[in-house]
């Protein structure tokens, strides 16, 4: 069981197996099979290394920001929330994850929903959300696993479909879907962008920066400058003592610079890995889909779309994070029972992707407004379900993603309605 759980929760190995099967189905030579399989796994691991560097830097940024501006509350981090749930509900969550992947294949095979979800981390988080909500109503482990796994499989196949019209516009093909459980938010951002459709040609990628800002045309240079500003503002607000504790042996005024450049380097590594594994997995997937699940497509993590509008990623991140901070201050001012603190890495990946979707239909205006709305949803929606998780012993962190909360609230309402009828 541990081997199977490890296999299905490791996206690099899972994608490698898909590439292996696809290349075998194409009757490639063993050398070609091994090269394609290894390049897929290595590319995804490179992607993971980049994402890890970025997440690590952003977590330090969160600490500095929260300390510097004296904001305390619930951190919107699915990684932390899932870690809290693993001790008590680890077997149930893992079982929901495995059944969810199997049911995803079943739904893709027998329905028009031809998307196969490959972002294992997000599947794990969604499995945790579903398991916690179902268990909160006292259902047995067996019922929780069956119901949770079936729902996970269905939404893994169904939700990418919402984004596919925009994915075709962004990527220029119908070969790849987005696989990241903020898909309701991304589709919403795309539709918000349509409100500015007459300006869709004025995209983020064509912004005419003043000469002194011309380096912003280089995605990595623009990213580096923005992160330098954010890190130094947060470090100065947090003060020397707090920053030095995080910095260790590094001088506290050098630390923000290193972290900003670490984040930027992580982005460069991440995008290199995406290009590497995407080229291999797309080719291999054609054969698998033709033989086993005709017309299916892989649903892949959000950095898949970053190369198509890299400046929109920066715009979306800043707009989304600004929305999250505004929401935090509103919750604090209105004395909400729970104050959600936006996590910078969530705002980057989710808000940045929303920016790409909004930009595809409404240019830079769509990117700004679409990602801002998604940022508000990432902040306010988790307030509704947090009492459920807290009642299950999951406190101090929560699941911010739009899909988790929309589906979770619907499931919570249905289960509550069933209880009110049958007791």
DOBAPA-829188 format. One record per residue (C-alpha): residue in three letters; x, y, z. Coordinates in steps of 0.2 Angstrom, whole numbers, padded with zeros to 4 digits, always signed. Layout:
<atoms>
ALAXYZ;...
</atoms>
This chain:
<atoms>
UNK+0000+0000+0000;UNK+0014+0012+0004;UNK+0022+0009-0013;UNK+0006+0012-0022;UNK+0002+0028-0012;UNK+0020+0034-0015;UNK+0019+0030-0033;UNK+0002+0039-0036;UNK+0007+0054-0026;UNK+0023+0057-0035;UNK+0019+0067-0051;UNK+0037+0065-0058;UNK+0036+0046-0058;UNK+0018+0046-0063;UNK+0021+0057-0079;UNK+0037+0046-0082;UNK+0026+0030-0082;UNK+0014+0039-0094;UNK+0028+0043-0106;UNK+0035+0025-0104;UNK+0018+0018-0109;UNK+0015+0030-0123;UNK+0033+0027-0131;UNK+0030+0008-0129;UNK+0013+0010-0138;UNK+0022+0019-0152;UNK+0034+0004-0154;UNK+0049+0015-0151;UNK+0066+0007-0148;UNK+0071+0003-0130;UNK+0084+0017-0131;UNK+0071+0030-0137;UNK+0059+0024-0123;UNK+0072+0026-0109;UNK+0077+0043-0116;UNK+0059+0049-0117;UNK+0055+0042-0100;UNK+0070+0049-0091;UNK+0068+0066-0099;UNK+0050+0067-0093;UNK+0055+0063-0076;UNK+0070+0074-0075;UNK+0061+0088-0083;UNK+0047+0087-0070;UNK+0060+0086-0056;UNK+0069+0101-0063;UNK+0052+0110-0062;UNK+0050+0104-0044;UNK+0067+0111-0039;UNK+0062+0128-0047;UNK+0045+0128-0038;UNK+0054+0122-0022;UNK+0066+0137-0022;UNK+0052+0149-0026;UNK+0041+0142-0012;UNK+0055+0143+0001;UNK+0059+0161-0003;UNK+0041+0165-0003;UNK+0038+0157+0014;UNK+0052+0168+0021;UNK+0044+0183+0013;UNK+0027+0178+0022;UNK+0036+0178+0039;UNK+0044+0195+0036;UNK+0028+0203+0030;UNK+0017+0196+0044;UNK+0030+0201+0057;UNK+0033+0218+0049;UNK+0015+0223+0047;UNK+0009+0214+0063;UNK-0004+0204+0054;UNK-0009+0187+0063;UNK-0022+0175+0058;UNK-0024+0159+0048;UNK-0011+0156+0034;UNK-0019+0151+0017;UNK-0008+0136+0014;UNK-0014+0119+0008;UNK+0003+0111+0011;UNK+0002+0116+0029;UNK-0016+0111+0031;UNK-0013+0094+0023;UNK+0002+0091+0034;UNK-0009+0094+0049;UNK-0022+0082+0043;UNK-0010+0068+0039;UNK-0007+0061+0056;UNK-0025+0057+0060;UNK-0032+0055+0043;UNK-0017+0050+0032;UNK-0024+0033+0027;UNK-0041+0040+0022;UNK-0034+0054+0012;UNK-0021+0043+0003;UNK-0035+0030-0001;UNK-0046+0044-0008;UNK-0031+0050-0018;UNK-0029+0033-0026;UNK-0047+0030-0030;UNK-0049+0047-0037;UNK-0035+0044-0049;UNK-0043+0028-0055;UNK-0061+0036-0056;UNK-0053+0051-0066;UNK-0048+0038-0079;UNK-0065+0030-0079;UNK-0074+0046-0081;UNK-0062+0051-0095;UNK-0066+0034-0103;UNK-0085+0034-0102;UNK-0090+0053-0103;UNK-0086+0068-0114;UNK-0074+0074-0100;UNK-0058+0069-0108;UNK-0046+0077-0096;UNK-0033+0067-0086;UNK-0027+0076-0071;UNK-0008+0075-0068;UNK-0005+0088-0054;UNK-0003+0075-0040;UNK+0000+0088-0026;UNK-0016+0097-0030;UNK-0025+0080-0030;UNK-0018+0076-0013;UNK-0025+0093-0006;UNK-0042+0090-0014;UNK-0042+0073-0007;UNK-0039+0080+0010;UNK-0053+0093+0009;UNK-0066+0080+0003;UNK-0061+0068+0017;UNK-0061+0081+0031;UNK-0079+0087+0026;UNK-0086+0070+0024;UNK-0078+0064+0040;UNK-0085+0079+0049;UNK-0102+0072+0047;UNK-0097+0055+0055;UNK-0097+0044+0040;UNK-0087+0028+0040;UNK-0070+0027+0033;UNK-0076+0016+0019;UNK-0090+0028+0014;UNK-0078+0043+0015;UNK-0066+0034+0003;UNK-0079+0029-0010;UNK-0088+0045-0010;UNK-0072+0056-0009;UNK-0063+0046-0022;UNK-0078+0047-0034;UNK-0080+0065-0032;UNK-0061+0068-0034;UNK-0061+0058-0050;UNK-0076+0067-0057;UNK-0070+0085-0053;UNK-0052+0080-0060;UNK-0060+0076-0077;UNK-0074+0090-0076;UNK-0066+0106-0070;UNK-0052+0107-0083;UNK-0066+0108-0096;UNK-0071+0125-0089;UNK-0054+0132-0094;UNK-0052+0123-0111;UNK-0059+0137-0122;UNK-0046+0149-0114;UNK-0032+0136-0115;UNK-0035+0134-0134;UNK-0033+0153-0135;UNK-0018+0154-0124;UNK-0008+0139-0131;UNK-0015+0139-0149;UNK-0020+0120-0148;UNK-0032+0108-0139;UNK-0018+0096-0134;UNK-0016+0101-0116;UNK-0028+0106-0102;UNK-0024+0115-0086;UNK-0023+0104-0070;UNK-0024+0115-0055;UNK-0038+0116-0043;UNK-0042+0135-0045;UNK-0050+0131-0062;UNK-0066+0140-0058;UNK-0056+0155-0054;UNK-0046+0154-0070;UNK-0061+0152-0081;UNK-0069+0167-0071;UNK-0054+0177-0075;UNK-0055+0173-0093;UNK-0074+0178-0093;UNK-0070+0194-0084;UNK-0056+0198-0097;UNK-0070+0197-0110;UNK-0077+0213-0103;UNK-0062+0221-0110;UNK-0062+0212-0126;UNK-0060+0227-0137;UNK-0043+0230-0128;UNK-0038+0212-0130;UNK-0024+0217-0142;UNK-0016+0228-0129;UNK-0008+0213-0119;UNK+0004+0213-0105;UNK+0017+0207-0117;UNK+0016+0223-0127;UNK+0017+0235-0113;UNK+0028+0250-0119;UNK+0039+0253-0103;UNK+0048+0269-0102;UNK+0066+0268-0107;UNK+0072+0267-0089;UNK+0060+0252-0087;UNK+0065+0243-0103;UNK+0073+0229-0094;UNK+0055+0224-0088;UNK+0053+0217-0106;UNK+0065+0203-0100;UNK+0054+0193-0089;UNK+0067+0187-0077;UNK+0074+0205-0074;UNK+0057+0212-0071;UNK+0054+0198-0059;UNK+0070+0201-0050;UNK+0067+0220-0047;UNK+0049+0217-0041;UNK+0055+0203-0028;UNK+0069+0214-0023;UNK+0057+0228-0018;UNK+0045+0217-0009;UNK+0058+0208+0001;UNK+0067+0224+0006;UNK+0051+0233+0011;UNK+0046+0217+0021;UNK+0063+0215+0029;UNK+0064+0233+0034;UNK+0047+0233+0042;UNK+0051+0217+0051;UNK+0067+0224+0058;UNK+0085+0218+0060;UNK+0082+0205+0074;UNK+0068+0195+0065;UNK+0077+0196+0048;UNK+0094+0191+0055;UNK+0086+0176+0064;UNK+0079+0170+0047;UNK+0096+0175+0038;UNK+0107+0164+0049;UNK+0125+0168+0045;UNK+0120+0180+0031;UNK+0120+0199+0035;UNK+0102+0204+0037;UNK+0103+0217+0023;UNK+0110+0205+0011;UNK+0097+0192+0015;UNK+0083+0200+0006;UNK+0093+0202-0010;UNK+0098+0183-0010;UNK+0080+0178-0007;UNK+0074+0189-0021;UNK+0087+0182-0033;UNK+0084+0164-0027;UNK+0066+0166-0031;UNK+0070+0173-0048;UNK+0082+0159-0052;UNK+0069+0146-0046;UNK+0057+0154-0059;UNK+0070+0151-0073;UNK+0073+0133-0068;UNK+0055+0130-0066;UNK+0051+0136-0084;UNK+0066+0126-0091;UNK+0059+0110-0083;UNK+0041+0114-0090;UNK+0047+0115-0107;UNK+0057+0099-0106;UNK+0044+0088-0098;UNK+0029+0095-0108;UNK+0038+0091-0125;UNK+0040+0073-0120;UNK+0023+0070-0111;UNK+0013+0078-0125;UNK+0020+0067-0138;UNK+0018+0051-0127;UNK+0001+0055-0122;UNK-0006+0055-0140;UNK-0003+0036-0141;UNK-0010+0032-0124;UNK-0026+0042-0128;UNK-0028+0035-0145;UNK-0027+0017-0138;UNK-0035+0018-0121;UNK-0045+0034-0119;UNK-0048+0042-0136;UNK-0047+0061-0138;UNK-0041+0063-0120;UNK-0028+0076-0115;UNK-0017+0078-0100;UNK-0021+0091-0087;UNK-0005+0099-0081;UNK+0001+0111-0068;UNK+0000+0130-0071;UNK+0018+0134-0076;UNK+0013+0125-0092;UNK+0005+0142-0097;UNK+0018+0154-0090;UNK+0029+0154-0106;UNK+0014+0160-0116;UNK+0012+0177-0106;UNK+0026+0178-0094;UNK+0023+0197-0090;UNK+0005+0193-0087;UNK+0011+0181-0073;UNK+0020+0196-0064;UNK+0004+0207-0066;UNK-0007+0193-0060;UNK+0003+0190-0045;UNK+0004+0208-0039;UNK-0014+0211-0042;UNK-0019+0195-0034;UNK-0008+0198-0019;UNK-0014+0216-0017;UNK-0032+0209-0017;UNK-0028+0197-0003;UNK-0020+0210+0008;UNK-0035+0221+0005;UNK-0046+0207+0010;UNK-0035+0204+0026;UNK-0037+0222+0032;UNK-0056+0221+0028;UNK-0058+0205+0039;UNK-0047+0213+0053;UNK-0057+0229+0052;UNK-0074+0220+0052;UNK-0068+0208+0066;UNK-0071+0192+0056;UNK-0070+0177+0067;UNK-0056+0171+0055;UNK-0043+0182+0047;UNK-0036+0174+0031;UNK-0018+0179+0028;UNK-0013+0177+0009;UNK+0002+0166+0006;UNK+0013+0174-0007;UNK+0017+0158-0016;UNK-0002+0154-0018;UNK-0004+0172-0025;UNK+0010+0170-0037;UNK+0005+0153-0045;UNK-0014+0156-0044;UNK-0015+0174-0046;UNK-0001+0174-0060;UNK-0011+0160-0069;UNK-0027+0170-0068;UNK-0017+0185-0075;UNK-0013+0174-0090;UNK-0031+0169-0093;UNK-0038+0187-0091;UNK-0024+0193-0102;UNK-0029+0181-0116;UNK-0047+0189-0118;UNK-0045+0206-0111;UNK-0027+0211-0113;UNK-0018+0219-0098;UNK-0035+0226-0091;UNK-0042+0208-0091;UNK-0026+0202-0082;UNK-0027+0215-0068;UNK-0045+0214-0065;UNK-0047+0195-0067;UNK-0032+0191-0055;UNK-0039+0204-0043;UNK-0056+0195-0042;UNK-0047+0178-0040;UNK-0036+0186-0026;UNK-0052+0191-0017;UNK-0059+0174-0019;UNK-0043+0165-0012;UNK-0045+0176+0003;UNK-0063+0177+0007;UNK-0069+0159+0002;UNK-0059+0150+0015;UNK-0068+0159+0029;UNK-0084+0148+0026;UNK-0076+0131+0028;UNK-0063+0135+0041;UNK-0074+0131+0056;UNK-0077+0113+0048;UNK-0058+0110+0048;UNK-0055+0118+0065;UNK-0068+0106+0072;UNK-0058+0092+0065;UNK-0042+0098+0073;UNK-0035+0107+0058;UNK-0031+0124+0065;UNK-0019+0138+0060;UNK-0019+0135+0041;UNK-0032+0131+0028;UNK-0036+0128+0010;UNK-0037+0144-0001;UNK-0040+0137-0018;UNK-0056+0142-0026;UNK-0061+0124-0032;UNK-0058+0117-0015;UNK-0070+0130-0007;UNK-0083+0130-0020;UNK-0085+0111-0021;UNK-0082+0110-0003;UNK-0096+0122+0002;UNK-0108+0113-0010;UNK-0103+0096-0003;UNK-0105+0103+0015;UNK-0122+0110+0011;UNK-0128+0094+0003;UNK-0122+0083+0018;UNK-0130+0095+0030;UNK-0146+0094+0020;UNK-0146+0075+0020;UNK-0142+0075+0039;UNK-0157+0087+0042;UNK-0169+0075+0033;UNK-0162+0058+0039;UNK-0155+0063+0055;
</atoms>
